[in-house]
Amino acid sequence: MRAKMQVLHQMGADLVVGANTIVEVSHAKVNMPRLRWTLSRVRVEPVDQAAAAAAAALLKQAGLHGHKHAIDATVAEMALRQPGPVAMVTSDIDDMRRLCGNRVRMIAV
């Protein structure tokens, strides 16, 4: 992933991550200095009330619900409000496609 980020950075791409994704990827085995360095190279988008409501609408539209899909929905909402073209690096192509449709290009990780 670091190599992909470097290439995207060199291309001048705007790298964005949702704030709650930081919570999702933080665990005992994460190298926190490396995570902090990575986060210093991206824009972190907050999840506010409007974003949460839009994410809930995406879940409903996709026929998904519950905590299993909650963070995915906020990530999808964040991706959909970025100026295009937008690509998303994800390990969950199927659910993200359901949430984003064909408006975001998916890159499997």
PyMOL commands that set and color helices and strands:
alter all, ss='L'
color gray80, all
select helices_A, chain A and resi 2-10+19-25+32-39+49-62+67-80+93-100
alter helices_A, ss='H'
color red, helices_A
select strands_A, chain A and resi 16-18+43-45+87-90+105-108
alter strands_A, ss='S'
color yellow, strands_A
deselect
rebuild
show_as cartoon
